């Protein structure tokens, strides 16, 4: 279908281009404005992997919001929708109080039956369910990004288990709550508050290190979460990752729109460095030795390019002084996996012989695999 503004639609009708269009004007609520802003963000990245699914889900949420607004608007004439909006506002302001349905109805001078009927027609639930959801949402927002459990939310919000489960499910389906880890929750408002800080840290890092592929994950977690364990911090950042706001690779986070841009000279240095490390195979010269072979005037810039290659994992660092070309690393990794698949374990001597290199480089490779949790050493150090 096609959507037009009211003015455009009227002009189309007057021109005889359409016979009859079911136009509906809507007030741009805060919720609808946020959804449309998010939709524009996704549309600007429509070619990215899996973004189409997020666009579909968001469009469905927008249509639900529009249908809800139209339902409220259709009831303005009888005053019920306006009255229920006042009730909702009253409940929001008094979530800290234990109000009964009778007290709410008496405050607005309507019967309990009328309150139930008009509320359900407008919101599709009961006042008690609405209060439970809002208390839960308010509690989650107050706890920030601490990732409370369902039991902790219930305790703080004063809800029982029977009320908690459906309220949680509804808030999750509306996107007002997220579940970064199983049974751990965070409010959309807390994420909205977190994102500008995350964006600011990454922007400053990109400006300071334009040749780095991204900010080390541990550094970003420390700045954002301080005492939070890494798994929890990564789970929160994973929400931004799934939303397409950031990218993650080789232990580094970057803004989605960021990319390393090399000058013509830097590109030439990059190609030369990659060629030298590829030629060095599994026994290359040290990084300093490779840089020293370049003209002195090029060495400072070449060192920056080398750092860029390491952060972008085009070169894989084995030790503070040594690195392998990515293709050499992948070849050694394939050999290691084949040995483990055949024998279950592999010794340093077996790997050394399979790689056709010395004990020194085979050991450095295995230690690098241990640090990346690809392998796990058994027994004392060799």
PyMOL commands that set and color helices and strands:
alter all, ss='L'
color gray80, all
select helices_A, chain A and resi 6-14+30-43+51-74+80-93+101-107+112-123+127-142+150-157+161-173+188-208+217-225+230-242+264-280+287-292+296-311+326-343+348-355+359-371
alter helices_A, ss='H'
color red, helices_A
select strands_A, chain A and resi 148-149+177-181+184-187+215-216+246-249+252-255+315-317+323-325
alter strands_A, ss='S'
color yellow, strands_A
deselect
rebuild
show_as cartoon
